[in-house]
Each structure stands twice: as C-alpha cells, then as structure tokens.
C-alpha cells in the first residue's frame, strides 16, 4: 500500500521497496543452502585437508565420469565449493564408509 501526501506532492514507496528488498534477499540466498548454521562452505583444498587426501582426488571425485558416487559439489561459476556438515555430504561420507543409512525391514 502506498501513502500519498497531497500537500507535498510526494509518494512514499517505502513499504513496496521493503517487499522487493525481502524478495531479492530470498532470491540471492536460498534457505536450503544457508539455513543450517553448522554447514561450512569449503574449497577443494580445505576439503582435501579434512579428508586427508590429495586435492586431485577431490577434483576427480566431483565428476560422474570418473566415479560412480561423486562428491556432492556446489558449483559457483568455475569454482567448486563443498558444504561440510550438510545432509548430502554426511550421506556421501556414510556411503564411502559402508554405513547404511536405510533401515532394514523389521528394525
């Protein structure tokens, strides 16, 4: 709703502007990526250090062509980023360790 002042001849668009600003904020930062405070965004170097592997191993395991179960990667242009502590990364680590995340029937 806009407020119009007839005496001064001006229009106040502050409420419309705040709605558009909140829309832009939501569009720039989707909730599903940044909602969890325990998720860290890592570079390939940082992920390699945490997994105690070479950087080339991390890069190779980002591609479906080189591995059956690629690392969950967030691509930002030409850059690769990894969400440490995310559900996807935790599930990937469990699969690599041979831990089943699915429950067997009757348990």
Order of alpha helices (4+ residues) and beta strands (2+ residues): beta-beta-alpha-alpha-beta-alpha-alpha-beta-beta-alpha
